[in-house]
Amino acid sequence: MAAGAKSFLADAGYGEQELDANSALMELDKGLRSGKLGEQCEAVVRFPRLFQKYPFPILINSAFLKLADVFRVGNNFLRLCVLKVTQQSEKHLEKILNVDEFVKRVFSVIHSNDPVARAITLRMLGSMASIIPERKNAHHSIRQSLDSHDNVEVEAAIFAAANFSAQSKDFAVGICNKISEMIQGLATPVDLKLKLIPILQHMHHDASLASSSRQLLQQLVTSYPSTKMVIVTLHTFTLLAASSLVDIPKQIQLLLQYLKNDPRKAVKRLAIQDLKLLANKTPHTWSRENIQALCESALNTPYDSLKMGMLSVLSTLSGTIAIKQYFSSAPGAAATTARSFDLVKLAQECCYHNNRGIAAHGVRILTNISASCQEKDLLPLEQDAVFGLEALLVLCSQDDSPGAQATLKITLTCMVKLVKCRPHLSQSVVESLLAQLHSAQDNARILMCHCLAAIAMQLPVLADGMLGDLMDLYKLIGQSATDKKQELLVSLATVIFVSSQKALSTEIKTVIKQQLENASNGWTAYRIARQASRMGNHDMARELYQSLLTQVASEHFYFWLNSLKEFSHAEQCLTGLQEDNYSSALSCIAEALKSYHKGIASLTAASTPLNPLSFQCGFVKLRIDLLQAFSQLICTCNSLKTSPPPAIATTIAMTSGNDLQRCGRISNQASMKHSMEEFRNLATRYGDLYQSSFDADSATLRNVELQQQSCLLISHAIEALILDPESANFQEYSSNGTAHVESEYERRMMSVFNHVLEEVESLNRKYAPVSYLASNTCLCNAVIALLKVPLSFQRYFFQKLQSTSIKLALSPSPRNPAEPIAVQNNQQLALKVEGVVQHGSKPGLFRKIQSVCLNVSSVLQSKSGQDYKIPIDNMTNEMEQRVEPHNDYFSTQFLLNFVILGTHNITVESSVIDSNGIVWKTGPKTTIFVKSLEDPYSQQVRLQQQQGQPPSQQQQQRTAYSRF
């Protein structure tokens, strides 16, 4: 359990003394003022950590001004430290509020007589280019320093020139001729030219600038044929083309020309590297001729390293639109069509190459062609791909080296892809994997198990055939407790769970438990239990969680495992459901609810302020409510059987024009209507849970979506069979097919959905109006069919791979949160909302934030003073703004009216919009109080009116002008 403990301790932040922002800044300021150089340096280098912890402008502005003071008066070593801090904290620079003051303090050092101080200042200016792109004094200093006789200063000026060129069009246009003269000048040393040329990659601000830079680079390539010069110039050429976009086809041709004609291996390698860059960035710009030329070069080269590089480019292209363009035959080009299969010829040659890397690229190309060009008859090609993959599998599974493992990963990925698009090849692929599993190294076995699990998820037909081999191997795993053995136990158990799709046999459970007792630690047992919960094998999971309860060192862990045990037990109770046996179904649901209520109590006890387990609690509460709703529906249907509607119910319904009368007493009590509304309400709550789970993986989100669909299905069935059969619409609920089904749980749920819909539709059409008995049986069977599918607890329930949170700061803000902010009722409050997006270790793993939506609303809490007739618009504030975070920071302002005197509660709520335009309600929600006070003049007028005195003209004029 060590790994789990580590993450919990990290979350809790043990062992770290917490300081608020001001105290931390004062602590560092004390170090900056110290007389000892060591203490000053230590204080400077601790600033990036401070920025990370408190990333708001007010602190960052103060800190950078202090650093600028140190830069101005300190020695060169301190200046170098400040420079490094500035470069590390580049994304916080735009939060500096007093940019002029900051630049003024830094810039004063440029007039120093020390060239090293000037060089550090130039690098400092270059690092700040994003916030001062158009500062003319900085531009002038850089131009001057390029003519310096000191090499250190010139190199610093080149660095600054490159940074400013990337940010400022004016600077790029102005410096381009200067750079051009220096590069072409005979007095400039070659090593300096090599440093100057890369500046030209930033000359892409307009077409004419890019064109002139391209011409200069073209001249340089021909005028300076030395290896270093050609390499630097060609690479700059490629980066310029990739940024300006218009010259990419020309650049591809130029690189292919050098690859073919230049005899130097270094130049060829550079050409391959740049071709790979362009293949990743713009595969659609590659013509058939380009791919053909690359194939010819690969076929003709005698060097394995170069061949591998070219194949790497071709394998990248083979997974994109470029491959379809390559195989689409051009009219009247018979010769070209015949030669267009050079790519296939090359891939077939390389499949059995003695170099593993080349062979891997060969089979990857064949796999991608088989997957992309499905309309063509590529049977020989598919067989070649399978044979090549099997050969690589045999070769790499015996080798434990990192290179062999990397090749094996490519091979297994290709196998999964090939089986997905060509299912008829799956049998031979699975057989070869199972055959190699016994003799392979442990590292390779783990990867092969992952591959088998992926294939079994896609094609469950193959799963049963694997089980025997897998169990034999599970028994053979040694007694050693090495990390690899533990990993292998988990991987094999996962494949066994996937393979035994329905329920685990007693024999399998015995073997797994025995092996865990002999050769595993608690963490391995927990991971296997977690996989069992994900695959719906709840009886196995419950036993494993039970065995782990006494092995943990924290009460939070104990409660967490206890809750998982109870949930598994609850789901296990539901596996005994049988159709048409409704009393047994009610007792099973009651038993499950009992365990769920115990589990939710444990889960609440396991949560901590830093790890509130909000998704888990939300998911389980919804499951409890769903089970209760199912139970209530079965009870309602049963009570309808015991007190059926009278024989003349249909006649009454027709006479009164109210279809609900057909159901007799039940509809009068509105139980069915209440049930339908309850299921719709549950569907809405599942939708809210979905929207709040921005960091969840796609499988977890799909699971939540399926729960929501099951609620909608039952509510639709109630409406179609009982409440409103005439207007029931089946089109909107029809299934979209199972083309994108990714798990066995989803497959079984979709099957139940389709079956229930067909039943409801057939009853509705054949036997209209539907008899109460048939409709009740259909509803109860639908509930039982849904509950018989074992619930899958997906990854996000146990593990958070992506972590995204938003931190808001409001200004003005009171010192004490309970204190209101005073505002006069004839003025508007300018509320500034700033925010920082904070990420975990894998930002943007599943989805990225495109923009943040801020919603501000105010509610009057308590009135003070008299009631006046005020327009309804002035009574509330309801505003929304969307802002795009830049470097994970955003800021915006709202103008709010508080005409009514009294205390108002302002709520600021944030939600995020991802790159697909989907809104996620991530929070947070922040609240402040505002007290609206009567302005002095109105107060004076009111008092005078109360005393019966008219306000004097002088007073009116004076107060009107005083407001300006």
LUMVO-99782 format. One record per residue (C-alpha): x, y, z; residue in one letter. Coordinates in steps of 0.001 Angstrom, whole numbers, padded with zeros to 6 digits, always signed. Layout:
XYZa...
This chain:
+000000+000000+000000m+003107+002232-000054a+002329+003977-003348a-001191+004867-002220g+000155+006190+001083a+002634+008373-000753k-000069+010076-002816s-002290+010625+000247f+000610+012194+002158l+001451+014372-000818a-002172+015497-001056d-002276+016324+002623a+000900+018430+002305g+002536+016992+005438y+005981+018229+006413g+005697+021668+004805e+005266+024828+006806q+002495+026959+005299e+002926+030726+005046l+000512+033252+003589d+001618+035242+000528a+002701+038404+002380n+004694+036515+005003s+006461+034483+002308a+007340+037648+000351l+008612+039407+003500m+010746+036361+004310e+012373+036519+000863l+012712+040315+001049d+014670+039900+004294k+017057+037611+002400g+017440+040146-000443l+018387+042876+002055r+020991+040657+003720s+024631+041741+003538g+025769+038225+002636k+025882+037320-001051l+024951+033673-000389g+021756+034610+001432e+020821+037077-001310q+021281+034419-004007c+019279+031898-002003e+016414+034391-001660a+016470+035150-005417v+016331+031510-006516v+013351+030813-004224r+011111+033293-006084f+009858+030843-008807p+008437+028603-006057r+006669+031639-004569l+005150+032528-007977f+003950+028961-008401q+002262+028977-005020k+000706+032477-005166y+000244+033229-008868p-001730+036503-008551f-000595+039876-009988p-000430+041848-006754i+002281+039577-005303l+004085+038957-008617i+004280+042704-009326n+005851+043433-005902s+008261+040497-006222a+009490+041451-009696f+010038+045080-008644l+012194+043827-005752k+014112+041585-008172l+014590+044561-010548a+016122+046523-007639d+018517+043651-006954v+019363+043557-010682f+020059+047313-010701r+022362+047489-007669v+023716+043930-007371g+026813+042327-008883n+026851+040256-012096n+026306+036946-010304f+023123+038274-008651l+022030+039655-012029r+022549+036221-013558l+020372+034692-010808c+017617+037262-011480v+017874+036490-015224l+017405+032757-014561k+014395+033449-012320v+012853+035674-015032t+013356+032966-017660q+011855+030290-015397q+008864+032501-014593s+008175+033647-018153e+004454+032858-017984k+004043+035193-014973h+005622+038232-016647l+002351+039559-018059e+001024+039861-014491k+003514+042685-013769i+001351+045788-013297l+004134+048448-013227n+005895+047368-016417v+007436+050822-016989d+008998+050903-013535e+010272+047332-013863f+011861+048010-017288v+013342+051325-016105k+015195+049633-013236r+016502+046822-015433v+017349+049063-018390f+019541+051402-016314s+022275+048698-016330v+022573+048853-020156i+024665+052011-019765h+027249+050197-017626s+030899+050146-018702n+031009+046414-017959d+030234+044412-021181p+029168+041363-019095v+026586+043489-017211a+025345+044839-020558r+025146+041273-021933a+023095+040066-018955i+020798+043108-019373t+020297+042296-023066l+019385+038715-022199r+017037+040062-019524m+015355+042331-022100l+015127+039410-024538g+013441+037268-021858s+010915+040093-021282m+010169+040567-025003a+006629+039218-024592s+005626+042187-022380i+007709+044940-024042i+007695+043968-027747p+007528+047573-029043e+009960+049381-026662r+012114+051482-029021k+014929+052009-026495n+015280+048204-026189a+015284+047854-029992h+017967+050524-030278h+020178+048923-027605s+020029+045546-029351i+020984+047083-032734r+023887+048917-031095q+025130+045838-029247s+025196+043767-032459l+028142+046019-033498d+029985+045512-030204s+033562+044169-030170h+032817+041980-027153d+031699+038455-028130n+029648+037903-024953v+027663+041083-025610e+027116+040237-029301v+025811+036743-028417e+023441+038295-025869a+022271+040788-028521a+021600+037881-030936i+019537+036125-028250f+017536+039320-027607a+017128+039980-031359a+015675+036474-031879a+013173+036948-029026n+012077+040421-030132f+011782+039289-033781s+009365+036570-032686a+007179+039111-030835q+007413+042366-032823s+006762+042838-036542k+008337+046331-036509d+011532+045040-034945f+011691+042081-037361a+011296+044372-040386v+013903+046810-039031g+016519+044222-038056i+016190+041978-041129c+018531+044083-043337n+021036+044460-040490k+021137+040668-039961i+021407+040139-043722s+024418+042509-043973e+026152+040856-041028m+025626+037346-042441i+026878+038327-045884q+029684+040566-044568g+033198+039187-044947l+034273+040628-041587a+031732+038499-039646t+033298+035255-038341p+031657+031989-039448v+030684+030926-035913d+028848+034252-035490l+027062+033743-038822k+025891+030340-037597l+024318+032077-034578k+022777+034879-036654l+021067+032678-039283i+018436+031157-036890p+017026+034679-036277i+015581+034502-039813l+013095+031784-038751q+011070+034534-037029h+010688+036672-040191m+007203+035368-040952h+005075+038365-039911h+004092+039170-043503d+004552+037624-046963a+007159+040087-048279s+009376+039710-045174l+009154+035907-045377a+009936+036009-049120s+013044+038208-048693s+014295+035983-045811s+013736+032909-047981r+015756+034433-050835q+018612+035229-048451l+018600+031667-047098l+018570+030312-050668q+021691+032378-051448q+023385+031179-048255l+022739+027508-049043v+024461+027858-052417t+027188+030345-051345s+028330+028500-048196y+028375+024753-048898p+030154+023758-045667s+028340+021104-043603t+027590+023262-040533k+026382+026163-042660m+024100+023991-044799v+022641+022262-041719i+021843+025519-039881v+020516+027232-043025t+018303+024303-044066l+016835+023946-040590h+016092+027704-040412t+014566+027391-043899f+012232+024613-042640t+011158+026492-039483l+010450+029650-041545l+008363+027636-044044a+006466+025869-041226a+005546+029256-039666s+004683+031089-042903s+002854+027988-044325l+002891+029112-047999v+006285+027665-048897d+005953+024187-047371i+005646+022246-050701p+008802+024019-052011k+010618+023242-048780q+009677+019532-048976i+011090+019421-052525q+014295+021169-051429l+014832+018765-048515l+014161+015727-050743l+016673+017100-053230q+019362+017354-050556y+018425+013903-049233l+018878+012410-052677k+021892+014343-054020n+024017+015473-051072d+026559+012774-050158p+027095+013967-046542r+025339+011836-043915k+024949+014776-041503a+023042+016781-044146v+020893+013758-045014k+020080+013253-041329r+019076+016915-040984l+016892+016639-044105a+015143+013554-042651i+014611+015302-039295q+013030+018323-041017d+010898+016129-043288l+009577+014406-040140k+008717+017812-038669l+006765+018757-041832l+005098+015313-041988a+003745+015842-038468n+002723+019472-039001k+001256+019464-042535t+000791+015942-043963p-001844+017227-046436h+000802+019224-048352t+002724+016070-049350w+002097+015150-052984s+002392+011633-054468r+005667+012694-056118e+007131+013689-052732n+006267+010309-051161i+007511+008501-054273q+010865+010348-054142a+011238+009490-050443l+010481+005796-051181c+013111+005726-053936e+015720+007280-051642s+014897+004696-048936a+015114+001812-051423l+018485+003002-052733n+020293+003956-049529t+022814+001395-048176p+022837+002907-044664y+020478+001428-042063d+020377+004590-039925s+019235+006722-042873l+016779+004062-044031k+015250+003982-040538m+014874+007800-040553g+013148+007778-043956m+010857+004949-042892l+010004+006919-039766s+008802+009808-041989v+006858+007392-044207l+005236+005647-041209s+004131+009066-039884t+002645+009905-043298l+000997+006476-043584s-001257+007282-040628g-002570+010503-042230t-004539+011727-045249i-001316+011629-047325a-001604+007838-047780i-005022+008149-049420k-003653+010764-051809q-000780+008414-052615y-003036+005478-053503f-005679+007490-055354s-004881+006825-059035s-004473+009861-061264a-006358+009612-064596p-004191+008759-067614g-001137+007993-065504a-000780+004241-065866a+002984+004283-065344a+002650+006347-062171t-000050+004031-060862t+002145+001007-061382a+005058+002642-059588r+002869+003997-056808s+003287+000735-054942f+006976+001408-054276d+005859+002216-050744l+004356-001269-050379v+007466-002843-051895k+009664-000922-049455l+007507-001879-046445a+007487-005574-047445q+011281-005558-047840e+011745-003954-044414c+009304-006185-042470c+011943-008889-041967y+014991-006602-041749h+017627-007596-039188n+017350-004110-037628n+014366-004103-035235r+013588-000407-035722g+013415-000725-039519i+011205-003817-039258a+008879-001992-036825a+008431+000934-039228h+007840-001525-042084g+004969-003325-040317v+003545-000023-039105r+003337+001220-042704i+001616-002018-043818l-000825-001817-040878t-001693+001817-041622n-002231+001036-045322i-004521-001889-044419s-006464+000340-041995a-006715+003417-044254s-007390+001871-047650c-010196-000535-046741q-011954-000049-050077e-009050-001699-051917k-008461-005429-052119d-005356-005683-049963l-005511-009315-048849l-001816-010099-049594p-000864-006912-047777l-002873-007884-044670e-001164-011286-044581q+002248-009611-044914d+001367-007282-042042a+000293-010214-039803v+003403-012306-040630f+005672-009286-040049g+003997-008537-036709l+004310-012163-035587e+008015-012240-036529a+008678-009038-034558l+006687-010382-031620l+008849-013525-031441v+012030-011452-031760l+011217-008750-029176c+009412-010841-026552s+012637-012741-025785q+014721-009581-025362d+014652-007470-022201d+016531-004430-023559s+014790-000991-023697p+015063-000918-027520g+013292-004266-027841a+010551-003125-025453q+009975+000058-027476a+009709-002002-030686t+007352-004438-028957l+005061-001551-027966k+004864-000434-031621i+004171-004043-032702t+001379-004555-030172l-000213-001173-031002t-000242-002211-034674c-001832-005548-033739m-004692-003838-031878v-005221-001404-034769k-005202-004198-037372l-007665-006347-035407v-009972-003352-034924k-010244-002560-038648c-009882-006154-039970r-011674-008447-037459p-011173-011572-039631h-007430-011443-038775l-008043-011482-035024s-007922-015261-034498q-004382-015676-035834s-003150-012574-033961v-004543-013810-030616v-003146-017313-031153e+000348-015936-031822s+000148-013744-028687l-000947-016664-026480l+001758-018916-027958a+004483-016367-027116q+003113-015498-023666l+004653-018571-021978h+008212-018092-023247s+008385-014258-023150a+010265-012088-020650q+008231-010557-017799d+008391-007018-019261n+007117-008314-022592a+004404-010407-020913r+002961-007323-019212i+002718-005466-022535l+001266-008533-024275m-001421-008844-021561c-002418-005205-022150h-002686-005994-025874c-004825-009099-025243l-007135-007115-022947a-007582-004413-025615a-008404-007049-028276i-010829-008909-025955a-012638-005614-025186m-013157-005015-028918q-014003-008612-029864l-015547-010475-026907p-016072-013544-029145v-012356-014319-028788l-012309-013976-025011a-013405-017491-023996d-010642-019108-026043g-007965-017238-024096m-009073-018282-020636l-007430-021726-020446g-003962-020479-021539d-004170-017494-019213l-005058-019608-016184m-002173-022009-016915d+000232-019082-017038l-001232-017547-013855y-000505-020758-011973k+003075-020837-013287l+004108-017342-012149i+006962-017689-009683g+006807-017059-005974q+009142-014028-006129s+007700-010670-005101a+009639-008513-007582t+007957-005416-009022d+007706-006997-012474k+006021-010117-011084k+003526-007936-009225q+002800-005947-012389e+002383-009201-014328l-000107-010533-011739l-002243-007401-012201v-002027-007494-016024s-002901-011196-016220l-005786-010801-013764a-007145-007935-015905t-007128-010099-019049v-008814-012949-017105i-011555-010557-015899f-012077-009267-019458v-012093-012813-020852s-014613-014257-018388s-017267-011768-019430q-020175-013087-017351k-019063-014252-013896a-015861-015768-012559l-015986-019496-011862s-015054-020746-008384t-011894-022365-009774e-010624-019086-011271i-011297-017202-008036k-009463-019847-006013t-006394-019709-008299v-006227-015885-008201i-006616-015720-004409k-004076-018482-003830q-001505-016753-006024q-002136-013438-004270l-001593-015050-000871e+001666-016635-002030n+003383-013940-004038a+001781-010545-003705s+001763-007462-001538n-001309-005486-000500g-000933-002913-003244w-001089-005636-005943t-004201-007146-004344a-005824-003670-004272y-005040-003085-007955r-006531-006469-008903i-009638-005717-006807a-009913-002352-008557r-009798-004066-011960q-012452-006555-010793a-014713-003607-009845s-014139-002029-013258r-015025-005267-015067m-018128-005942-012932g-016712-008990-011022n-018022-007714-007691h-017893-010961-005699d-014132-011254-006321m-013617-007550-005578a-015535-007801-002284r-013387-010668-001019e-010163-008844-001911l-011265-005562-000285y-012274-007531+002830q-008811-009136+003032s-007113-005721+002754l-009049-003957+005502l-006569-004934+008241t-003464-004129+006185q-003717-000333+006013v-002110+002215+008294a-004638+005058+008156s-008284+005310+009119e-009016+007146+005849h-007673+004152+003916f-009682+001806+006115y-012934+003674+005471f-012152+003905+001739w-011623+000118+001469l-014646-000573+003658n-016852+001573+001414s-015558-000281-001688l-016300-003602+000016k-019877-002509+000790e-020468-001225-002765f-019181-004517-004207s-021447-006455-001824h-024424-004284-002849a-023826-004907-006547e-023310-008620-005846q-026809-008745-004286c-028280-007586-007616l-026782-010469-009626t-029437-012865-008270g-032338-011023-009980l-034672-013093-012176q-037303-011971-014642e-040970-012274-013547d-039940-012799-009889n-040731-009327-008545y-040898-010046-004814s-037385-011533-004959s-036252-008458-006951a-037585-006129-004248l-035744-008009-001487s-032484-007995-003553c-032763-004231-004118i-033503-003689-000396a-030403-005720+000526e-028300-003766-001963a-029576-000441-000609l-028686-001512+002923k-025062-002140+001863s-024967+001066-000185y-026065+003135+002826h-023312+001551+004938k-020835+002221+002126g-021744+005895+001674i-021255+006451+005424a-017747+004931+005151s-017001+006914+001991l-017928+010179+003727t-015599+009242+006593a-012775+008537+004099a-012924+012016+002564s-010573+014793+003695t-010639+018568+003021p-007830+018139+000472l-009375+015014-001065n-013161+015448-000719p-014067+012444-002996l-016874+014562-004491s-017263+012525-007705f-017361+009236-005794q-019969+010515-003307c-022074+012028-006104g-021964+008832-008175f-022897+006571-005246v-025721+008857-004024k-027203+008804-007513l-026929+005012-007618r-028784+004790-004267i-031549+007102-005528d-031787+005146-008782l-032193+001832-006906l-034860+003402-004696q-036682+004699-007780a-036540+001220-009368f-037858-000328-006150s-040689+002222-005975q-041641+001546-009608l-041871-002229-009010i-044013-001578-005897c-046306+000710-007899t-046708-001932-010612c-047417-004595-007965n-050072-002469-006290s-051744-001985-009675l-052017-005788-009918k-053648-006050-006491t-056147-003248-007239s-056672-003310-011021p-058734-000638-012789p-062470-001352-013140p-063770-003059-016278a-065312+000176-017503i-062040+002166-017086a-061496+002378-020860t-065052+003652-021425t-064596+006242-018651i-061299+007356-020215a-062923+007749-023642m-065928+009606-022192t-063869+011986-020069s-061166+012424-022715g-058514+011675-020065n-056361+008666-020965d-055019+008438-017418l-058431+007133-016286q-057579+003806-017982r-055128+003087-015170c-057883+003440-012574g-056970+004427-009031r-053223+004450-009592i-053261+007304-012059s-055566+009247-009759n-052928+008968-007094q-050432+010104-009757a-047900+007457-008686s-046873+006663-012225m-046519+010326-013084k-044462+010830-009960h-042235+007876-010963s-041700+009306-014428m-040753+012718-013025e-038390+011078-010544e-036512+009262-013341f-036292+012468-015355r-034962+014282-012309n-032330+011527-011846l-031337+011877-015519a-030834+015634-014962t-028680+014943-011887r-026561+012452-013842y-026147+015189-016471g-024937+017592-013753d-022436+014979-012493l-021186+014542-016079y-020741+018308-016486q-018808+018627-013233s-016312+015864-014177s-013934+017822-016424f-010925+015674-015452d-012618+012295-015964a-011463+009878-018665d-013805+009116-021574s-014768+005636-020245a-015963+007109-016930t-017958+009810-018709l-019520+007187-020980r-020490+005192-017875n-022258+008231-016371v-023960+008824-019717e-025259+005229-019779l-026751+005667-016278q-028459+008834-017495q-029804+007034-020581q-031205+004199-018435s-033202+006789-016413c-034502+008424-019588l-035398+005000-021001l-037572+004051-018020i-039284+007473-017940s-039980+007119-021679h-041354+003577-021181a-043746+004800-018437i-044944+007603-020685e-045318+005387-023772a-047112+002506-022035l-049257+004197-019392i-049392+007978-019330l-049476+009124-022950d-049370+006251-025480p-050733+008384-028326e-047888+010909-028519s-045022+008484-027737a-042118+009153-030108n-039645+006303-030662f-037382+008024-033163q-035465+010189-030679e-034741+007177-028445y-033662+004812-031209s-030124+003455-030868s-027381+004890-033053n-025854+001449-033575g-023013-000100-031629t-020169+000975-033889a-018370+002917-031139h-018926+000508-028246v-015682+000320-026272e-016423-001944-023314s-018393-005055-022462e-020464-003073-019930y-021491-000575-022605e-022230-003385-025059r-024561-005120-022588r-026296-001887-021572m-026918-000954-025215m-028313-004437-025820s-030773-003999-022893v-031748-000509-024138f-032515-001841-027618n-034462-004827-026247h-036606-002660-023932v-037311-000131-026683l-038386-002904-029064e-040677-004400-026401e-042289-001037-025592v-042701-000152-029260e-044205-003527-030162s-046664-003366-027226l-047596+000188-028140n-048246-000665-031774r-049800-004139-031555k-052049-003868-028527y-053112-000242-028407a-054412+000636-025915p-051973-001453-023859v-053465-003504-021029s-052287-002558-017569y-050977-006108-016991l-048743-006128-020104a-047425-002649-019399s-046604-003519-015764n-044791-006714-016777t-042824-004824-019439c-041760-002094-016975l-040712-004533-014239c-038770-006696-016691n-037022-003581-018028a-035926-002629-014492v-034648-006165-013793i-032824-006330-017149a-031021-003047-016355l-030062-004157-012845l-028794-007554-014025k-025960-005846-015949v-023177-005607-013291p-022288-001968-012650l-018795-000938-013742s-016842+001367-011383f-014618+003128-013908q-011084+004531-013527r-012040+008031-012307y-013769+006461-009288f-010340+005208-008125f-007734+007302-009898q-007421+010874-011159k-004994+011057-014082l-005700+014687-014974q-006142+017418-012395s-007445+020898-013241t-008649+023531-010800s-009411+027244-010943i-008500+029693-008207k-010435+032989-008157l-009522+036308-006530a-012056+039136-006292l-011294+042786-005728s-012409+044744-003846p-012519+042078-001165s-013135+042627+002551p-010497+041788+005159r-012985+039613+006979n-015106+037385+004673p-018219+038035+006787a-017868+041836+006478e-019800+043534+003651p-018227+046043+001230i-019862+049486+001514a-021200+051018-001739v-023444+054059-002228q-026676+053233-004019n-026145+055900-006706n-022778+054414-007691q-021763+051251-009488q-019344+048691-008053l-016481+047688-010386a-015850+044060-009462l-012550+042718-010795k-012330+038946-011126v-008909+037377-011572e-008225+033695-011874g-005465+031153-012239v-005829+027728-013849v-003842+025141-011882q-002836+021782-013373h-001565+018468-012059g+001353+016481-013475s-000396+015736-016827k-002125+018922-018028p-004530+018491-020940g-004401+014683-020922l-008108+014223-021772f-009280+017760-022573r-007935+021311-022502k-009457+024589-021359i-010271+026899-024276q-011987+029641-022279s-013450+030318-018839v-017068+031404-018411c-017660+033691-015412l-021191+034179-014114n-021895+036959-011600v-025255+037246-009844s-026465+039213-006857s-029347+038540-004466v-030822+040994-001964l-030489+039422+001473q-031909+042080+003790s-033486+045478+003106k-032855+048606+005097s-034895+051772+004807g-038190+052386+003026q-039569+050445+000083d-039497+052441-003124y-040957+051509-006473k-037836+050506-008368i-037732+049056-011918p-037311+045276-011816i-034083+045566-013896d-032337+047443-011099n-033195+044872-008449m-030870+042083-009615t-027518+041724-011314n-027044+038769-013653e-024008+038922-015939m-021826+036491-017839e-018459+036909-019548q-016131+034533-021360r-012389+035038-021067v-009533+033088-022594e-006739+032275-020138p-003263+033246-021271h-000434+031372-019578n-003099+029978-017228d-004161+033461-016046y-007321+035436-016814f-008876+038662-015624s-012074+040627-016319t-014363+043234-014729q-018090+043604-014036f-020080+046775-013261l-022816+046071-010726l-025786+048226-009614n-027107+048232-006040f-030028+050674-006132v-031971+049007-003307i-030593+049787+000145l-029554+046748+002149g-027161+043808+002117t-026610+042035-001201h-024991+038643-001680n-022758+038501-004814i-021917+035060-006189t-019186+034551-008787v-019229+031116-010389e-016766+029867-012984s-017201+027111-015539s-014833+026091-018329v-015303+025555-022052i-013054+022947-023670d-011581+022961-027187s-014748+021239-028526n-016987+024011-027157g-018476+021823-024371i-019296+023651-021110v-018101+021994-017854w-019350+023194-014466k-016060+022867-012631t-016524+025724-010165g-015358+027250-007897p-018118+029454-006518k-017069+032510-004517t-019338+034766-002467t-018908+038296-001106i-021356+040664+000616f-022087+044258-000380v-023937+046790+001742k-025750+049404-000324s-025903+052718+001570l-028003+055771+000800e-025928+058604-000680d-025603+061668+001641p-027544+064090-000563y-030573+061785-000934s-030443+061165+002805q-030427+064920+003477q-033333+065537+001078v-035327+062725+002662r-034736+064088+006166l-035800+067583+005095q-038939+066177+003483q-039743+064333+006686q-039333+067584+008632q-041505+069431+006082g-038717+071720+004680q-038142+071991+000904p-034473+071533-000069p-032719+074832-000888s-031641+075536-004495q-028050+076227-003402q-027725+072854-001759q-029097+071118-004846q-026565+072827-007133q-023645+072264-004792r-024292+068547-004369t-024875+068026-008088a-021499+069597-008933y-019682+067971-006041s-020169+064590-007676r-017769+065650-010438f
